[in-house]
Amino acid sequence: MALSSTLNNAYKLSVAALQTVVPTNPTDPRRSFRLTVPQNLSSTGILQRRFHVLFCYHKTRDEDSGWLFAGRIKESLGRALQEQPLLAGRMRRRGDNSGDLEVVSNDSGVRLVEASVELKLSDFLELKDKVDAEAKLVFWEDFTEENPQFSPLFYVQVTNFTCGGYSIGISCSLLLVDPFLLSSFLKRWADLHNTMFSRNDLPEFPTFYLPKLGKSGSSAGIQLGSNARNNAAQSVTFKLPKKILELDDKNLAALCIKEAEREVATKMASNFSLFVKAPYEDTKVEICSRQLLEVSERTTSPGGVVSGLSCARTWDELGLENICLNEGKKAVYVSCWINSAVDEGCVMIIPPSDEKNTMGLKIIVTFS
């Protein structure tokens, strides 16, 4: 692995530390859920599918910095992970010869990256096309099919700009959580963080404040932004009322793909991965062909079904702009995306969290 040295092909990005954050207390009993996936994972992008969130903050006080925030989240993130320990877990092969995977809350931890970039935050915000630049402000290291148990499922990258501003980049595997569940976790983490660090008698610097520990520059061998697949793919989100839930998953996916294609004037790739996912429950992923659309047209009445869809081309429903991760401050810039995968789209079907949910399903269609 090689250290990526540029941001938007112009600005030096250096890694100062790579740490691990674990739940505050050991997880007991351990939790797990099953992942039913295609046998030939190497030919798909399933293992590398993830959701990224980026928050940017201006410096508001002399002592404010990304270094300070990163030191404090070692404590608050550990507390949040105690409530959702699977986020600090790992994937592994099941021992039943099924070929399936499972996610286990084994407390292996979330990866925390501390970095700096030779760029002012204001210059980043003024970039007209931020796609490449944003990809450098989040961390992801690809899974290996042979040894998935060594790969974290969740990363946090805190990047310091030269002006004192900083960004917080979140990366999380879609095999672990969907974007709606991740946003709920981030809101809970923000609440815990602000409660823990709202007192006036807090130490000036946290225990893990890197400048006080002797920051020694970048760390060789760390990969930032694994490859071009970090770039954002175009996504469309749908809500479906319960009255049309009699359709099976594949037909629902097909109908939403057709509607998404009309919405963004883009064609789905010839193959796409279909995630059927409930929160922290067994998940099934399969590779489907775009020919599925033709099946849908023959077996359903599209007009009545599509009229029941609520469609959105943005991620506004996640409410990420209202998350205050540091001292009650709202971010000056928020961005989120599902990563692109060459020649493969993605559809995620998210069942309702409970029977009282007025909307039956959420479906996210992501193009390649």
N, C-alpha and C positions, 0 to 999 in steps of 0.2 A: 504494500500500500504506500502511496505517496501523499505528502501533504499538499493540498490545493493551496496555491499561493496568491490567487487573485480573486477579487470581487468584481464581477462584471468585466473581467479581462483587463482591469486597470489598477486595482487597489489591493495592496498586500493584506492578507488575512493570516493572523498568527494564532496558534493554539497555545494557551498558557497552562492548562490543566485538563485532565480527563479523570473524573471521579465517579463514584457509584453511590447512589442514595437508596437506602433500604428502609422498609417500614420501621417505625420507632420500636415496636416490640415484635418478637418472632411470631410468625403466623401459625396458629395452632387452633383447630385442625387445618391442614392445607386444603385448599379448594382446587378444583380442576374442571375443565370442560373439553369435550371432544371436537376435533376438527376432521371432518370427512372431506378429503381433497383428492384430486386426480393422482393416479399412481405416478405418472411421469411429470413430476414438478419441474424438471429442468427445462421443459419446453414451454413453460408458461411464466407469467409475471406475478402469479398469485402470492408467492412468498414476499415479494418486494412491494406490494400494494400498501400504501400508507397515507395517512392524513396529516397535513402540516398546518400549523397555525403560527403566525408571526405577529408579535406585539412590539411596538417601538415607543420609547419614552424619552422625553427631554429631561435634562438634568435640571432640577428645581432648587436644590440646595448645594452648598459647597461640599458637604460630605456625601451627597447622593452619587451613586455610581453603580454600574453593573457588577463590579467586584463586590460591593457591599451587598447587593441583592442576592447574588449567587451564594455568598456565604450564609445568608439567612435562610435561603430556601432549602439548605441541607436539613434544617430543622422542620420547617413547615411542610415540605414535600414528604418527609418521612412520616409525619403525622397523618397526612392525607392518604398515603399509601397504606397505612394501617387499616383504614376503612375500606380500601379497594386493593387488596394485596395482589390480585392477579396482574395488575399493571406492572408490578415489580417481579413478575414470574418469567418463565421461559417455556418455549415449546420443546417437546420431545416426542420421539416415536413411542407409540403404544406397544405394550408387550404382548399383544394378542394376535400377532401375525396378520392383522387387518390392513396394514400399510397406512393406517390413519395416524394423525398427530394428536396431541393434547397439550393444552396450556395448563401449567401447574404453578400454584402460588408458592414457589420455593424460596422467595426472598433473595433472589440473585441480584435484584436491584435495577433501578433506572440509571442510565448514563447521563451525567452532567458534564457538559463541555463549557469551559471558560475560554473566551477568545477575545481578540482585539482586531480592529481593522483601521487602516490608515485612510480614514474618510470621515467627514463630518456627517452627522445625521441629517442635517438640512440638505446636503448634497444628494444623499440617498433619496430623500423624500421628493426631490425635484426631478429625479429620473423619470422620463416619460414611459420607458419600458423597464419595469422592475423584475421581470420574470427571472432572468439569469442572476441578478443581484440577490433576490429573495432566496433563491436556491442555495446560496452560499451562507445564509444566515440560519439555516437549519441543518441538523446533523442526521445522517443516516448511513449505516453500514449494512450492505446487503447480506441477507441470510445465505448460508450454504446448505444445499439440500442434504449433504452427507451428515452435517453436524449442526442442526438447527438449535440444539440445546445450549450452544454457547453464545447465541445472538440475543441481545436485548430487544424488547418489544416496544420500548418507550425511551425517547431521548429528549433532553432539554439542553439547548445551547444558549448561553448568555454572551452576547457580543458587545464589547465596549467601543464606541466611536471616539474620535479624537476630541470632540467637543465636550465630552462628558455624558452625552446621551448613550443609550444602550437599547438593545433589542433582546427579546426572549423568543426563541424559536422552539416549537414543540413538534415532535414527530412521533407518530404512533401507528403501529401495524393495524390494518383493517381486519386482520384475522383476530385481533384482540377486542377492539371496540369499533363502533360506528361513530361518525362525526357528532351525532346528537348526544350519545353517551359520553364522549370525550369532553364536549362542551359542558356537560353537567358536572363532570369531575373537576374541570378547571374552575368553575364557579365555586365549588366546595373548597378547593385548595385555596382560592383567593380569600374566601371568608376566614379560613383557618389562619392564613398568613397574616392578614390584617389584624385579627384578634390577638395573635401571639406577639406582634410587634407594634402595638398601639400604645404601650406604656411609656411613660417619661423616664423611668428608671432603668431602661435597657442599657447594656454596655455599649460603648461607642462603636466597637467593632465586634462582629461575631467571631466565634472560635475559628471558623474556616475562611477567614478573610485573607485572600491570596496575597495581596501586596505585603502584608505583615509576615507572611510565611516565606518570603524570598522568591518572588516570581522570577523565573530565569529564561523568559522568552518562549519561543515555540517549541513544541515537542515533536520530534521527527517520528514519522511512521503513522501519524493519525490522519485519516482521510476525512475531509470535509466535503459534504455534498458528493455522494458516491459517483454519480455519472449524470449524463443528460436526462435520465429518467426522473431526476429530481424535479424537472420542470413541470409546471402546472398543466393539467389536462382540463378540458372544458366539462363542467358538470351541470346537470339539471336535476332539481329535486321535485318530487311529486308527493302529494298527500292524497290518499284514497279513502272515501267514506266507507263505512262498514257494509253498506247495502250492496257493494259489488265484490265482496270478498269471496263469493262462490267460485271465482276464477282461480285456476291453479297458478303456481308461482311462475312457470315459464310463459304462460299466456299474459299474465300481468306484466312481466318483464318485456315481452315483445311489444305490447301495446304502448308501454311507456317509452321504449326505444323509438318507435315510430313517431310519437308525439314530440319527443326530444329532438329528433331529426328535423321535424318541421319548425320547431322553435328556434334552433340555432343554425339551420341550413347546413348541417354537417352529417355525413354518413357514418354510421357505426362500422367498425372494422369487421372483417369477415368472421372473426371469432371474438367472443367476449366471455369473461368469467362472471358467473352468477353466484353471489353470496346470499344465503338465506340465514339471517342472523338475529337472534334474540340476545338481550344483554347478559353476558357472562354465562351463556348456555351453549349447548352443543350447536355447532355451526357446520353447514354443508356448503361446499364450494364445488362447482363443476364448470367445465368449459362447454359453451354452447355455440352453435353456428348461427350466423345471421339468417339462415334459411328458416329459422324459427319464426320469423316475422310472417312468412307465407303461411305457416301452420296457423298462426293466430288469426289471420284474415279468414281462413276457412272455418274455424271453429267458434268464433265469437262474432258479436255484433259491435264493431268498433264505435259506431256513432254514439250509442247510449253509454258505453263505458267511458270513452274519452271525455264526454261531457261532465262526468263526475270527478275528473281530476282537477287538483289544484296544483299549478305549475310555478316554479320559481327558478330563475337563472342565477340567483345570488345566494349567499349563505346567511342572509340577514336573520332567518328564523333561529339560528343558533344563538343569537344574542351576544356574540363575542365582544362587540364594541362596548358592552356594559360591564365587562369583567375588569376589576381593578386589582391587579396583582401586587401592587406596591403602594402601601400607605394610602389606599383609597384613591389613587390617581388613575384616571382613564388613560389609555394609550392614545398617542397622537396619530398612530397609524396601525391598522389591523388588517391582516390578509390571511386567507386560508385557501387551501387547495388539496385535491387528491393528485398524487403524482401521475405523470403520463407513463404509459408502457407501449413500446413499439409494437404496432400491428395488433393490439389487443385492447378492447374496451372493457368496461366493468359495469355490472348492475348489482346494487345492494338492496335487498328487501329486508326491511326492519319491521318486525311485528310490533303491535301496541304493547306498551309496558304493563298495562293492566286492563281489565274489562271496562273500567270507567272511562277509558280514553275515547274521546268522541271521534277521533280519526282512526280508521282501522289500520292503515299501513303508511309507512314512508318508504319511498323508492328513490334511490339515487342512481342516475344514469351518467356514467363518465365515459367520455370518448378517449381514443388513444392519443 
